[in-house]
Every structure is written in structure tokens, then in C-alpha cells.
Amino acid sequence: MAADPRGCGNNTLLSCYEESSRPLAVIVIPCLLTLSTVLVVALIFYSLHKNKERVRSAAANFRNDQRAASMTEAGSGILKAQALLKSWELPEECVIEGLEFWKTGHYGPICKGQLKNRNGSSSAVVVKSLRDNSDQCEVQEFVDWILFHATVCKHENVVQMLFCQTKAQPFSLILDAYSPGNLLSFLWMLRNGESEDPLLHFSERSVFLVARQVAAGLDHLMSDHRLVHGDVAARNILIGPDLSARVAGLGLAFGARNPGSAARRRAAEVPLKWQAPERIMMQLSIDRSDVWSFGILLYELITLGKVDFDQTHISSFGSAPYPELDPQSVLPKLQRSYRMKRPYDCGGPLYDLMRYCWMWSFKDRPAFSAIIKLLDSSLHLAATEAICAPELEVSEYNRQAGLAP
């Protein structure tokens, strides 16, 4: 058969086209597949990015709405608290003069000054103010803190609130200064012979009188308000004329009543040497935990910071509970039934009460109402000779107590 001079006949035109286009298809088809894959992946990433932006935007809007709602709620709460505190507002006829900065507190500056009335009389006060630039939630917490004092501080053995200022800046809580003031500083003053009253001497009988008042204040907190103090120690007791005493340092009690407040986080700052075992191990803070700490307070009172820890009464002077132990070593020793030994100036009934407060099981410790009765019944047995102790190094006290310098 003669060959077709055109190379391909009509019958073979399609097969010739297919054969000539095969190399082109091998190149084009993979490119199209690759391009489509890239486009699909790009669309997926774009979609994910947009979704992420939407989620982020929604979260930001939620936080803003939540913050706005919180601020609105705080503003409403402040107005309600101000209405309840109306009778406590500083009267126009009273003015605070001679304010001197004392220290920085949790909410802001704490100052000392004189509260003067229009008739010319004056009294020493402590003014706790809210720091500048506080947001509305912080203002709300501070106003709640003032209202807490107005509600709780209605006992002669609890720190006394005099007035407040919530209608003008700066917001302030005004407390009775109570002189000489901090009990721990007072004990140090006695040790160093700096008492301004030459007739005042501090004896075991004095310990009973001060301790009874502290127990009465703590019993008021628990019985009338179901409050655990949380930091019973000489540093949180105020001493006044004729050895009158008031319980102060109510920050942890306020925090327990307001779980969301920053005050509750201060529980971790309480030194281990004053804490009951159940609190160290389980963060369990109950009224009987305060009783354990009250026993440590009794030890602070009778020793004036002096610690005798050998049985022959050869004094080895320290300045805090468990002077021979660092804070982390206290719990293991307590678990092995260790308790501080009877101090030199401590009578049997007082030491028995300490040991009663230091029972391992909180269920075995006395309530404060029972402690008051025990102190009353044993008062006639207390010695009246003045307690003496050598001078104290404050830095050594801070080291032994586990306190920040």
C-alpha cells in the first residue's frame, strides 16, 4: 500500500494529535494540580487567620464588657457603701492636722496626726488613705475595708474606728492612735528600759491582764462575726493606758470575708513560727488556729523577747519563738511532740495554758471563751515581780522570727 504523502490521513488525525500533545500534558497537568493545592492551602490559612482574629476580637470585647460590668458594679457598690457609712463621715467641725507619714500600707500611705474639734480638743489618730490613681475596683475594695471596720470594730478590745472620708479625696479610714501603740514595740521598750512611766513594771500578772483582753477581742470576732483573725501576734496588738489592749491587724479577717480581695493573699506572709500545724500543712485557718497563735503570744508576753530553752534556767537570750530553730524546721519538730520549754519567769498555770493552746489536734484546744475563764481563775496565782530581760537586737529578732527586715 502506498504511503500517504501528508504523513497522516484523516483516520489517524486524532491519534497524531494525542501523540503530539502528550509531552505538554505531562507538564501542564502537574502545574495545575500544584497551583490548585497552593490556592487551597492559602485559602485554609487565610480562613484560619480570620477566625483567629475574630476569636481574639471577641475575647477582647468580652474582657472589655466584663471590665465595664465590673466597673459599673463597683461604682454601684461604692454608692451603697457610702450610704451605709454616712454616719461615720468626718464631721465638718473636725479637722486633721499635723499629718506625718508613718509607713506604706496595703492600700496606700499610713500617717499619724491630730484630730481637732471646733471646741479645741484634740486626739491622736492614725489615718489610712487610698493611694492616688487607684482604679474603681480598688476604690470599691478600700470602701469595703472601711465598712468592715465600721461593722466589726464595736468592742473595747478591738481597734477603734473613729471616722472615715469617702465623699472627698483622698478616701481615708481614721483610727484611734492608742498610745504607746504596738505591743511588740512596747515589750522591746520595756527590755531596753525606755518606759516613760517610772512606776510601770511588767509582771506575770500584767501578762494575765493583757492576755485576757486580747482573748476577749478575739472571742468577739469569732462569736459575734464568725471571723478568724489569722495573724495573732504581739505585732498586731495595740497597748494603751493602764495596759489596756486592743486587737488590730484585721487584714486577713477582711480577706476571708471577701474571697476575691487581694487581702486574702496576704495569708502567705504570716511567719511560720506563729502558725498552727494544720495551717502550715493544709492552709486550714479556723478559730482554734488562732488559739495556737495566742499561745505563742503568751510566750512573747512573758519573755519580753527573752527565751530560756534549757531546763536549768541558764538563759540563752533570743528574741522570737523557737530561737534555736529556723522557720522551716519548726513543723518537723512539732510533729515529734516538741514544744517550747517553760520560761524562767513563767508560773505553772500560765505555762499549762500555753501547752493547752499548743495541743496538736485543734479539737483539743480551748475556745477563747474558755481561755478567758482560765485566765480569770488563775490571776491570783500570778507573780507581781517585774520581768527583766537584756536589750534586744531588732535585726536578730527579724532573722529568728522569719520576718522581712
Phi, psi and chi 1 to 4 in degrees:
 res  aa     phi    psi   chi1   chi2   chi3   chi4
   1 MET       -  138.8  179.0 -178.2  -64.8      -
   2 ALA   -75.7  143.6      -      -      -      -
   3 ALA   -74.4  146.3      -      -      -      -
   4 ASP   -70.6  120.5 -168.2  -28.3      -      -
   5 PRO   -64.6  -19.0   23.6  -33.7      -      -
   6 ARG   -86.6   -1.5  -68.4  171.2  -63.3  179.2
   7 GLY    85.0  -35.0      -      -      -      -
   8 CYS  -137.9  130.7  -70.9      -      -      -
   9 GLY   -85.9  177.0      -      -      -      -
  10 ASN   -61.4  -33.8  -70.1  -24.9      -      -
  11 ASN   -71.8  -23.7  -64.6  -26.6      -      -
  12 THR  -108.1   10.2   59.3      -      -      -
  13 LEU   -63.4  -42.2 -179.1   62.1      -      -
  14 LEU   -65.8  -42.3 -177.7   58.4      -      -
  15 SER   -69.4  -32.3   61.2      -      -      -
  16 CYS   -66.5  -38.7  -72.4      -      -      -
  17 TYR   -65.1  -41.8  173.4   76.0      -      -
  18 GLU   -64.2  -39.8  -70.8  176.1  -10.2      -
  19 GLU   -67.5  -35.9  -71.0  176.0    2.5      -
  20 SER   -75.8  -24.2   63.9      -      -      -
  21 SER   -93.2   -8.0   63.5      -      -      -
  22 ARG   -57.8  -47.6  -94.3 -166.4 -153.9  114.5
  23 PRO   -60.1  -37.0  -23.4   34.8      -      -
  24 LEU   -66.9  -39.9 -176.8   61.8      -      -
  25 ALA   -64.5  -38.1      -      -      -      -
  26 VAL   -60.9  -29.1  169.3      -      -      -
  27 ILE   -88.4  -45.2  -64.5  171.8      -      -
  28 VAL   -71.1  -45.5  171.5      -      -      -
  29 ILE   -60.7  -49.5  -67.2  174.1      -      -
  30 PRO   -59.4  -35.5  -25.1   35.7      -      -
  31 CYS   -64.4  -43.1  -71.5      -      -      -
  32 LEU   -63.2  -40.0  -69.7  174.4      -      -
  33 LEU   -64.4  -42.6  -70.6  172.9      -      -
  34 THR   -63.5  -44.3  -58.5      -      -      -
  35 LEU   -62.6  -42.9 -179.7   61.1      -      -
  36 SER   -64.8  -38.5   62.5      -      -      -
  37 THR   -62.4  -45.1  -58.0      -      -      -
  38 VAL   -60.2  -42.1  170.4      -      -      -
  39 LEU   -63.6  -42.9  -72.2  173.7      -      -
  40 VAL   -62.1  -46.3  169.9      -      -      -
  41 VAL   -61.8  -43.0  171.0      -      -      -
  42 ALA   -61.0  -42.3      -      -      -      -
  43 LEU   -63.1  -39.0  -73.3  171.7      -      -
  44 ILE   -63.4  -47.7  -68.9  173.3      -      -
  45 PHE   -63.6  -39.5  -85.1  104.6      -      -
  46 TYR   -62.2  -43.4  177.0   76.0      -      -
  47 SER   -63.4  -43.6  177.1      -      -      -
  48 LEU   -62.2  -41.3  -70.5  173.5      -      -
  49 HIS   -62.8  -43.8  175.3   70.3      -      -
  50 LYS   -64.9  -40.1  -66.1  -61.6  -71.3 -176.5
  51 ASN   -63.0  -41.9  -74.8  -22.9      -      -
  52 LYS   -62.0  -41.2 -168.2  173.4 -177.8  179.9
  53 GLU   -64.7  -39.9  -79.0 -169.4  -17.1      -
  54 ARG   -64.3  -41.9  -78.9 -164.8  -67.3  -89.5
  55 VAL   -64.1  -43.4  169.2      -      -      -
  56 ARG   -63.5  -41.2 -172.7 -178.2  -64.7  116.4
  57 SER   -65.9  -41.3  175.9      -      -      -
  58 ALA   -64.4  -40.6      -      -      -      -
  59 ALA   -64.6  -42.8      -      -      -      -
  60 ALA   -63.5  -41.7      -      -      -      -
  61 ASN   -64.3  -38.7  -69.9  -25.5      -      -
  62 PHE   -63.5  -43.9  175.9   75.9      -      -
  63 ARG   -64.1  -40.7  -75.7 -166.3  -62.6  -90.4
  64 ASN   -63.9  -42.5  -70.2  -25.3      -      -
  65 ASP   -63.6  -41.0  -68.1  -15.6      -      -
  66 GLN   -65.1  -42.7 -156.7  171.4   36.6      -
  67 ARG   -64.6  -41.6 -171.8  178.3  -63.8  110.5
  68 ALA   -63.8  -42.0      -      -      -      -
  69 ALA   -64.4  -40.8      -      -      -      -
  70 SER   -63.5  -42.7  178.1      -      -      -
  71 MET   -65.1  -39.7  -62.2  -70.0  -83.8      -
  72 THR   -64.2  -43.5  -58.0      -      -      -
  73 GLU   -64.9  -41.0 -175.8  179.0  -10.1      -
  74 ALA   -62.5  -43.2      -      -      -      -
  75 GLY   -60.5  -40.9      -      -      -      -
  76 SER   -65.9  -40.8  174.6      -      -      -
  77 GLY   -64.8  -37.4      -      -      -      -
  78 ILE   -63.0  -43.4  -68.3  170.3      -      -
  79 LEU   -63.0  -40.9  -67.9  175.2      -      -
  80 LYS   -64.9  -44.0  -69.1  178.8 -178.8  178.2
  81 ALA   -64.1  -40.4      -      -      -      -
  82 GLN   -60.5  -38.0  -73.8  174.4  -31.7      -
  83 ALA   -65.2  -40.6      -      -      -      -
  84 LEU   -70.4  -25.6  -67.2  171.4      -      -
  85 LEU   -95.0    7.8  -70.4  167.9      -      -
  86 LYS   -54.8  -41.4 -175.6  177.5 -180.0  179.1
  87 SER   -73.7  -12.8   62.3      -      -      -
  88 TRP   -97.8   -6.8  -71.0   93.9      -      -
  89 GLU   -61.4  141.0  -73.4  -69.8  -32.3      -
  90 LEU   -57.7  121.4 -176.5   67.2      -      -
  91 PRO   -65.3  154.3  -18.2   30.5      -      -
  92 GLU   -64.0  -28.5  -67.5 -177.0   -0.2      -
  93 GLU   -79.8   -3.6   62.1  -91.2   18.4      -
  94 CYS  -105.9  145.4  -65.7      -      -      -
  95 VAL  -142.5  144.7   61.6      -      -      -
  96 ILE  -101.0  123.3  -60.7  175.3      -      -
  97 GLU  -120.2  161.1  -62.5 -178.5  -13.2      -
  98 GLY    62.8   35.1      -      -      -      -
  99 LEU   -64.1  128.3  -85.2  179.8      -      -
 100 GLU  -126.6  131.1  -65.8 -177.6   -0.2      -
 101 PHE   -61.8  133.7  176.8   79.2      -      -
 102 TRP  -108.5  -56.8  179.7   26.4      -      -
 103 LYS  -163.1  171.4   59.3 -177.0  178.2  179.0
 104 THR   -96.9  125.6  -60.5      -      -      -
 105 GLY   -99.0 -172.4      -      -      -      -
 106 HIS   -64.2  -36.5 -178.4   73.3      -      -
 107 TYR  -100.0  -12.5  -64.5  103.0      -      -
 108 GLY   155.9 -160.7      -      -      -      -
 109 PRO   -68.4  145.1   24.7  -33.8      -      -
 110 ILE  -117.7  124.4  -58.3  176.7      -      -
 111 CYS  -124.1  159.6  -59.2      -      -      -
 112 LYS  -112.4  145.0  -68.1 -177.1  177.6 -178.8
 113 GLY  -163.0 -169.8      -      -      -      -
 114 GLN  -119.0  127.8  -70.0  -70.8  -36.9      -
 115 LEU   -92.6  114.9  177.5   66.3      -      -
 116 LYS  -110.0  136.0  -70.4 -163.8  173.0 -177.1
 117 ASN   -96.9  168.6  -64.0  -46.5      -      -
 118 ARG   -64.3  -28.8 -176.1  174.4  -65.3  172.9
 119 ASN   -78.3   -0.6   59.9   13.1      -      -
 120 GLY    98.7  -13.1      -      -      -      -
 121 SER   -72.0  153.7   62.9      -      -      -
 122 SER  -144.8  159.0   64.4      -      -      -
 123 SER  -147.8  150.6   59.1      -      -      -
 124 ALA   -75.3  137.8      -      -      -      -
 125 VAL  -135.9  159.5  -67.3      -      -      -
 126 VAL  -112.9  128.8  172.0      -      -      -
 127 VAL  -114.1  116.2 -179.1      -      -      -
 128 LYS  -102.4  117.3  -62.1 -174.3  175.6 -175.6
 129 SER  -112.8  155.4  -59.8      -      -      -
 130 LEU   -83.0  133.3 -179.1   64.4      -      -
 131 ARG   -63.4  155.5   65.8  176.6   59.6   86.8
 132 ASP   -65.3  157.5  -64.9  -24.7      -      -
 133 ASN    63.7   24.3  -57.2  -41.2      -      -
 134 SER   -74.7  141.7  -63.4      -      -      -
 135 ASP   -78.9  176.2   62.5   34.3      -      -
 136 GLN   -66.4  -32.8 -157.6  159.7   10.1      -
 137 CYS   -67.2  -38.0  -68.8      -      -      -
 138 GLU   -67.5  -37.8  -69.0  170.6  -28.9      -
 139 VAL   -62.0  -43.6  174.6      -      -      -
 140 GLN   -59.3  -44.6  173.4   68.7   69.4      -
 141 GLU   -64.5  -39.5 -175.7  174.7  -40.4      -
 142 PHE   -66.5  -41.5 -174.3   73.4      -      -
 143 VAL   -64.6  -39.0  172.5      -      -      -
 144 ASP   -62.2  -37.1  -73.2  -16.9      -      -
 145 TRP   -62.3  -41.8  169.3 -121.2      -      -
 146 ILE   -65.0  -45.3  -63.8  175.1      -      -
 147 LEU   -62.7  -35.4 -171.9   58.4      -      -
 148 PHE   -59.4  -45.2  172.8   81.9      -      -
 149 HIS   -64.2  -41.3  -82.7   75.6      -      -
 150 ALA   -62.1  -30.6      -      -      -      -
 151 THR   -83.5  -41.1  -56.1      -      -      -
 152 VAL   -92.4  -34.9  170.5      -      -      -
 153 CYS   -85.0   62.2  -58.5      -      -      -
 154 LYS  -122.6   33.7  -64.2  179.2  179.3  179.1
 155 HIS  -130.8  143.3 -170.3  -82.4      -      -
 156 GLU   -64.1  -18.3   60.9 -179.4  -10.5      -
 157 ASN  -108.3   24.7  -63.3  125.2      -      -
 158 VAL  -127.6  146.0  176.9      -      -      -
 159 VAL   -47.3  138.7   59.5      -      -      -
 160 GLN  -101.5  125.0  -63.5  -65.8  -65.1      -
 161 MET   -86.9  130.5  172.5  178.5  167.6      -
 162 LEU   -98.0  -54.9  -60.5  178.6      -      -
 163 PHE  -148.3  178.8  -61.9  108.0      -      -
 164 CYS  -146.0  170.0   68.1      -      -      -
 165 GLN  -137.2  106.0 -179.5  172.8  -75.6      -
 166 THR  -125.4   -0.4   63.9      -      -      -
 167 LYS  -101.0   -6.8  -61.4  -66.5 -179.1   64.8
 168 ALA  -144.3  159.1      -      -      -      -
 169 GLN   -88.6  147.0  -61.9  -67.0  -25.0      -
 170 PRO   -81.1  148.9   32.0  -35.5      -      -
 171 PHE   -61.4  134.8  -78.2   17.2      -      -
 172 SER  -144.1  150.7  -59.0      -      -      -
 173 LEU  -113.0  124.2  169.3   63.2      -      -
 174 ILE  -110.7  117.8  -56.3  166.0      -      -
 175 LEU  -116.0  152.3  -57.4  169.7      -      -
 176 ASP   -64.5  129.7 -177.4   10.7      -      -
 177 ALA   -69.2  -36.9      -      -      -      -
 178 TYR    57.1  104.9 -141.9   45.8      -      -
 179 SER  -110.6  141.8 -178.7      -      -      -
 180 PRO   -76.9  -13.5   24.5  -31.9      -      -
 181 GLY   110.1 -131.1      -      -      -      -
 182 ASN   -54.7  127.7 -179.1  -86.6      -      -
 183 LEU   -65.0  -40.1  174.0   58.8      -      -
 184 LEU   -62.4  -44.2 -178.3   58.7      -      -
 185 SER   -63.6  -35.6  -61.9      -      -      -
 186 PHE   -63.6  -43.1  174.9   72.9      -      -
 187 LEU   -63.5  -39.8  -64.7  176.2      -      -
 188 TRP   -64.2  -38.2  -70.3   -9.5      -      -
 189 MET   -62.4  -40.4 -179.5 -178.3   69.1      -
 190 LEU   -64.3  -40.8  -67.6  174.9      -      -
 191 ARG   -61.1  -41.1  -69.9 -175.1   57.1  138.0
 192 ASN   -89.1    6.5  -61.7  -22.3      -      -
 193 GLY    67.3   33.3      -      -      -      -
 194 GLU  -105.3   13.5  -61.9  172.1    0.4      -
 195 SER   -63.8  133.3  173.4      -      -      -
 196 GLU   -78.2  -15.4  -63.4  179.0    0.5      -
 197 ASP  -102.1  106.3 -175.4   -5.7      -      -
 198 PRO   -66.8  -18.1   24.6  -32.9      -      -
 199 LEU   -87.0  -10.9  -60.4  178.0      -      -
 200 LEU   -84.5  123.0  177.9   64.3      -      -
 201 HIS  -131.1  146.1   71.7 -107.7      -      -
 202 PHE  -104.4  117.0 -160.8   79.3      -      -
 203 SER  -119.5  179.7   64.8      -      -      -
 204 GLU   -62.1  -34.5 -173.5 -174.9   27.4      -
 205 ARG   -61.9  -39.6  179.4 -179.9  173.5   82.5
 206 SER   -60.3  -39.6  -55.5      -      -      -
 207 VAL   -58.6  -45.9  172.5      -      -      -
 208 PHE   -59.8  -44.0  -87.4   76.9      -      -
 209 LEU   -66.6  -44.1  -64.4  174.3      -      -
 210 VAL   -67.2  -44.6  171.6      -      -      -
 211 ALA   -61.9  -37.5      -      -      -      -
 212 ARG   -63.5  -40.1 -170.2 -157.3 -175.3  -77.8
 213 GLN   -67.2  -40.7  -65.1  174.0   78.4      -
 214 VAL   -62.8  -44.4  173.7      -      -      -
 215 ALA   -60.8  -37.8      -      -      -      -
 216 ALA   -65.7  -41.2      -      -      -      -
 217 GLY   -63.9  -43.4      -      -      -      -
 218 LEU   -68.1  -35.5  -66.0  170.0      -      -
 219 ASP   -65.3  -37.1 -177.0   55.5      -      -
 220 HIS   -61.7  -44.7  163.0   72.8      -      -
 221 LEU   -59.7  -43.2  -66.5  178.8      -      -
 222 MET   -78.4  -48.5  174.2   50.4   58.5      -
 223 SER   -70.0  -41.1  -60.6      -      -      -
 224 ASP   -94.0  -23.5  -65.3   -6.1      -      -
 225 HIS  -130.9    0.9  -59.6  -76.4      -      -
 226 ARG    53.5   44.8  -50.2  -55.3  -60.7  170.2
 227 LEU  -112.5  134.9  -73.2  172.2      -      -
 228 VAL   -97.2  128.0  174.8      -      -      -
 229 HIS   -64.7  -51.9 -176.1  -80.9      -      -
 230 GLY    91.9  -13.0      -      -      -      -
 231 ASP  -151.6   55.9 -165.6    8.3      -      -
 232 VAL   -74.6  118.0  178.4      -      -      -
 233 ALA  -166.9  161.2      -      -      -      -
 234 ALA   -58.4  -31.3      -      -      -      -
 235 ARG   -67.7  -15.6   60.7 -176.0  171.8  -85.5
 236 ASN  -113.0   22.4  -73.5  -37.6      -      -
 237 ILE  -118.6  139.6  -55.1  -61.0      -      -
 238 LEU  -101.9  137.9  -62.0  175.5      -      -
 239 ILE  -114.9  137.2 -160.3   77.7      -      -
 240 GLY  -127.8 -160.9      -      -      -      -
 241 PRO   -59.1  142.0  -22.5   33.4      -      -
 242 ASP    57.2   34.4  -60.0  -39.8      -      -
 243 LEU    60.5   30.0  -65.6 -178.5      -      -
 244 SER   -72.4  149.1   54.3      -      -      -
 245 ALA  -135.2  145.4      -      -      -      -
 246 ARG  -136.4  141.9  -69.0  175.3 -179.9  169.8
 247 VAL   -80.6  128.7  175.5      -      -      -
 248 ALA  -126.9 -165.0      -      -      -      -
 249 GLY    63.4   54.8      -      -      -      -
 250 LEU   -91.5   15.6  -58.2  177.5      -      -
 251 GLY   -59.0  -42.7      -      -      -      -
 252 LEU   -71.4  -35.1  -68.1  179.9      -      -
 253 ALA   -63.2  -40.9      -      -      -      -
 254 PHE   -64.8  -41.9  171.0   67.9      -      -
 255 GLY   -62.2  -37.1      -      -      -      -
 256 ALA   -66.7  -32.8      -      -      -      -
 257 ARG   -78.5  -23.3  176.2  169.0  -77.2 -169.6
 258 ASN  -123.7   80.9  -62.2  -90.5      -      -
 259 PRO   -56.3  -28.4  -22.3   32.9      -      -
 260 GLY   -83.6   -5.1      -      -      -      -
 261 SER   -80.2  156.7   70.1      -      -      -
 262 ALA   -68.0  -21.6      -      -      -      -
 263 ALA   -60.8  -30.9      -      -      -      -
 264 ARG   -65.8  -29.4 -168.7  170.7 -170.1  177.3
 265 ARG   -69.2  -12.9  -67.0 -167.6  -68.9  -89.1
 266 ARG   -75.2   -5.7  -72.5 -178.3  -73.1 -179.5
 267 ALA   -59.5  -32.1      -      -      -      -
 268 ALA   -69.1  -14.5      -      -      -      -
 269 GLU   -86.3   -8.6  -60.3  173.5    5.3      -
 270 VAL   -69.6  125.9  178.7      -      -      -
 271 PRO   -58.8  140.9  -23.5   33.6      -      -
 272 LEU   -60.3  -33.1  -71.8  173.6      -      -
 273 LYS   -66.8  -13.7  -71.2 -171.0  174.6 -173.7
 274 TRP  -102.7   -5.6  -83.3  -98.1      -      -
 275 GLN   -89.4  145.0  -67.8 -171.9   35.5      -
 276 ALA   -72.7  154.1      -      -      -      -
 277 PRO   -55.9  -42.7  -25.9   34.0      -      -
 278 GLU   -65.4  -26.9   66.4  -86.5    4.9      -
 279 ARG   -76.6  -39.1 -176.3  168.3  175.1 -176.4
 280 ILE   -64.9  -42.6  -61.5  174.4      -      -
 281 MET   -83.5  -38.4  -65.1 -173.7  -64.2      -
 282 MET  -124.4    5.6  -60.8  177.1  -71.3      -
 283 GLN    55.1   31.9  -71.8   74.3   54.0      -
 284 LEU   -91.2  115.2  178.5   63.0      -      -
 285 SER  -117.8  110.4 -174.0      -      -      -
 286 ILE  -132.0  176.0   54.0  177.9      -      -
 287 ASP   -61.5  -32.6   61.7  -36.8      -      -
 288 ARG   -73.4  -18.6  -63.4  -55.1 -159.4  -86.5
 289 SER   -69.3  -37.8  -57.7      -      -      -
 290 ASP   -62.5  -34.0  -84.0   -5.6      -      -
 291 VAL   -63.7  -42.7  169.1      -      -      -
 292 TRP   -57.1  -48.6  177.5  -73.2      -      -
 293 SER   -63.7  -33.0  -57.3      -      -      -
 294 PHE   -61.9  -37.4  180.0   81.1      -      -
 295 GLY   -61.8  -38.5      -      -      -      -
 296 ILE   -65.1  -39.1  -57.8  -67.3      -      -
 297 LEU   -60.8  -41.8  169.6   63.2      -      -
 298 LEU   -57.6  -39.7  -67.3  177.3      -      -
 299 TYR   -65.9  -40.8 -153.5   95.4      -      -
 300 GLU   -60.4  -42.2  -69.5 -176.3  -82.2      -
 301 LEU   -66.2  -47.8  -74.3  166.6      -      -
 302 ILE   -73.9  -21.4 -164.8   61.0      -      -
 303 THR   -99.5  -13.1   61.2      -      -      -
 304 LEU    50.9   27.3  -54.5 -177.0      -      -
 305 GLY    95.6  -11.0      -      -      -      -
 306 LYS   -80.6  136.0  179.7 -174.5   73.8  172.2
 307 VAL  -126.4  119.6 -179.3      -      -      -
 308 ASP  -103.4  116.8  -62.5  -48.9      -      -
 309 PHE  -126.0   24.2   56.6   82.8      -      -
 310 ASP  -124.7  152.2   87.1  -57.4      -      -
 311 GLN   -71.8  -12.8  -64.9  176.6  -25.7      -
 312 THR   -91.8    4.4   60.5      -      -      -
 313 HIS    64.9   22.5  -62.2  -50.8      -      -
 314 ILE   -79.2  112.9  -61.7  173.6      -      -
 315 SER   -70.4  131.0  -62.2      -      -      -
 316 SER  -120.4  106.4  179.2      -      -      -
 317 PHE   -84.6  127.9  -63.4  109.0      -      -
 318 GLY  -124.9 -153.2      -      -      -      -
 319 SER  -152.6   11.2   53.1      -      -      -
 320 ALA  -155.1  164.8      -      -      -      -
 321 PRO   -57.4  149.4  -22.1   32.4      -      -
 322 TYR    48.9   58.1  -46.0  102.2      -      -
 323 PRO   -64.2  -23.2   25.8  -35.9      -      -
 324 GLU   -86.3   -2.1   72.3  -79.8   21.3      -
 325 LEU  -120.3  143.9  -59.4  175.5      -      -
 326 ASP   -81.6  157.6   63.8   80.1      -      -
 327 PRO   -53.0  -39.5  -28.7   36.1      -      -
 328 GLN   -70.5  -16.0  -58.6  -59.7  -32.8      -
 329 SER   -90.8   -7.4  -59.1      -      -      -
 330 VAL   -67.4  -50.6  172.2      -      -      -
 331 LEU   -59.2  -48.3 -179.9   59.9      -      -
 332 PRO   -57.3  -36.1  -26.1   35.6      -      -
 333 LYS   -68.4  -41.7  -68.3  -80.2  -75.1 -175.4
 334 LEU   -63.7  -36.6  -65.7  176.7      -      -
 335 GLN   -64.5  -22.9  -70.8  173.3  -42.1      -
 336 ARG   -98.3   24.5  -64.8 -166.8  -66.8  -89.5
 337 SER    71.3   17.0  -59.2      -      -      -
 338 TYR   -73.0  137.1  172.3   83.0      -      -
 339 ARG  -138.7  152.1  -60.8  -66.2 -175.5  -88.9
 340 MET   -61.7  143.7  -72.7 -173.6  -70.2      -
 341 LYS   -76.3  164.3  -67.7 -177.0  171.9   63.9
 342 ARG   -66.3  126.0  174.5  178.5  162.7 -178.3
 343 PRO   -68.2  161.0  -18.3   31.4      -      -
 344 TYR   -61.2  -42.6 -179.7   74.8      -      -
 345 ASP   -90.2   10.2  -64.1  -65.6      -      -
 346 CYS   -99.6  125.2 -177.9      -      -      -
 347 GLY   -77.1  167.1      -      -      -      -
 348 GLY   -57.9  -48.7      -      -      -      -
 349 PRO   -60.6  -39.1  -26.3   35.5      -      -
 350 LEU   -68.0  -41.6 -176.2   60.1      -      -
 351 TYR   -67.6  -36.8 -173.9   60.9      -      -
 352 ASP   -60.2  -38.2  -71.8  -16.6      -      -
 353 LEU   -66.9  -39.7  177.2   54.7      -      -
 354 MET   -57.5  -49.6  -70.0 -177.6 -158.7      -
 355 ARG   -63.4  -33.6  -65.6  -64.5  -62.3 -109.2
 356 TYR   -63.1  -41.7 -163.3    7.0      -      -
 357 CYS   -67.7  -24.7  -66.9      -      -      -
 358 TRP   -99.8   23.5  -63.1  -25.0      -      -
 359 MET   -62.4  137.6  -63.3  -66.2  -72.7      -
 360 TRP   -59.9  -48.1  178.3  -96.7      -      -
 361 SER   -81.1  126.1  172.5      -      -      -
 362 PHE   -62.9  -24.1   61.7   81.9      -      -
 363 LYS   -66.9  -22.2  -63.3  177.0 -178.1  178.1
 364 ASP   -90.4   -5.2  -64.7  -29.8      -      -
 365 ARG   -85.4  152.8  -61.1  171.8 -154.6  152.9
 366 PRO   -76.7  155.8   29.5  -35.6      -      -
 367 ALA   -78.3  163.2      -      -      -      -
 368 PHE   -65.7  -30.6  -78.9  112.3      -      -
 369 SER   -62.5  -38.0   56.8      -      -      -
 370 ALA   -71.0  -36.7      -      -      -      -
 371 ILE   -62.4  -40.3  -71.2  174.6      -      -
 372 ILE   -59.2  -44.4  -67.2  170.9      -      -
 373 LYS   -64.7  -40.2  -66.9  177.8 -178.9  178.1
 374 LEU   -65.3  -40.5  -71.6  170.0      -      -
 375 LEU   -65.9  -40.9  -71.6  167.0      -      -
 376 ASP   -63.9  -42.0  -74.0  -18.6      -      -
 377 SER   -72.5  -22.2   63.8      -      -      -
 378 SER  -105.4    0.1  -59.3      -      -      -
 379 LEU   -57.8  -38.7  178.3   61.3      -      -
 380 HIS   -67.7  -14.6   68.5  -75.6      -      -
 381 LEU   -91.1   -8.3  -60.2  173.6      -      -
 382 ALA   -74.1  140.3      -      -      -      -
 383 ALA   -71.4  150.7      -      -      -      -
 384 THR  -110.5    0.6   55.8      -      -      -
 385 GLU   -71.4  143.8  -65.1   81.0   10.8      -
 386 ALA   -66.1  140.0      -      -      -      -
 387 ILE   -82.7  131.9  -57.9  169.8      -      -
 388 CYS  -120.0  148.6  -62.1      -      -      -
 389 ALA  -156.6  152.7      -      -      -      -
 390 PRO   -71.9  170.4   28.3  -35.5      -      -
 391 GLU   -63.3  161.3  -67.0 -171.9    7.6      -
 392 LEU  -120.5  138.6  170.8   75.0      -      -
 393 GLU   -94.6  115.3  -73.8  -69.8  -23.9      -
 394 VAL   -62.5  -38.4  176.0      -      -      -
 395 SER   -62.2  -36.1   59.2      -      -      -
 396 GLU   -68.7  -37.9  179.7   65.5    9.7      -
 397 TYR   -59.2  -49.3  174.2   88.7      -      -
 398 ASN   -58.9  -39.8  -71.1  -29.1      -      -
 399 ARG   -64.9  -48.2 -175.6 -170.6   68.6   79.0
 400 GLN   -70.1  -34.8  -67.7 -177.3   -5.1      -
 401 ALA   -78.5  -15.6      -      -      -      -
 402 GLY    76.9   28.8      -      -      -      -
 403 LEU  -100.2  154.0  -68.7  166.8      -      -
 404 ALA   -68.0  141.0      -      -      -      -
 405 PRO   -64.5      -   21.3  -29.6      -      -
